Amino acid sequence: MEVIKRTDLIGLEGSITKNFSVVDAVEYPSVGSVDVRVADGTGEEYWVSLDDVELEK
């Protein structure tokens, strides 16, 4: 199978919608930000800014 590198896509930005659970959270009062560690359905965990996610109650 032939593979073609798509250099025209490198550097573009977008968004991904996926379900996740918050597994940890920290606040940085000196800069007024909150980071949350999330786990998605595949088990991958990563840190994101609370400003970059939408949470359900």
C-alpha positions as CSV (number, residue, x, y, z in Angstrom):
1,M,0.0,0.0,0.0
2,E,1.4,3.4,-1.0
3,V,1.7,6.0,1.7
4,I,1.8,9.7,0.9
5,K,3.0,12.2,3.6
6,R,0.5,15.1,3.8
7,T,2.7,18.0,4.7
8,D,0.0,20.4,3.8
9,L,-1.9,19.3,7.0
10,I,1.0,19.7,9.4
11,G,0.6,22.7,11.7
12,L,-3.2,23.1,11.1
13,E,-5.3,23.3,14.2
14,G,-8.8,21.9,15.0
15,S,-10.8,20.3,17.7
16,I,-11.8,16.8,18.7
17,T,-15.0,15.9,20.5
18,K,-14.7,12.9,22.8
19,N,-16.1,11.7,26.1
20,F,-13.8,11.7,29.1
21,S,-13.7,11.5,32.9
22,V,-11.8,13.9,35.1
23,V,-9.3,11.9,37.2
24,D,-7.4,14.7,38.9
25,A,-7.4,18.5,39.0
26,V,-5.0,21.3,40.2
27,E,-5.4,25.0,40.6
28,Y,-2.7,27.6,40.1
29,P,-3.9,30.6,42.2
30,S,-1.0,32.8,41.3
31,V,-2.0,32.7,37.6
32,G,-5.7,32.0,38.1
33,S,-5.9,28.7,36.1
34,V,-7.0,25.2,36.7
35,D,-5.7,22.1,34.9
36,V,-7.6,18.8,34.8
37,R,-6.2,15.3,34.1
38,V,-8.7,13.4,32.0
39,A,-9.1,9.8,30.9
40,D,-10.8,8.9,27.7
41,G,-12.6,5.7,26.6
42,T,-9.3,4.2,25.4
43,G,-7.6,4.6,28.8
44,E,-5.4,7.4,27.6
45,E,-4.8,10.1,30.3
46,Y,-3.5,13.6,29.7
47,W,-3.6,17.1,31.3
48,V,-5.6,19.9,29.7
49,S,-6.7,23.4,30.8
50,L,-10.1,23.6,32.3
51,D,-10.7,26.5,29.8
52,D,-10.4,23.9,27.0
53,V,-13.1,21.5,28.1
54,E,-16.8,21.5,28.6
55,L,-17.9,19.7,31.7
56,E,-21.4,18.3,32.5
57,K,-22.7,18.5,36.0
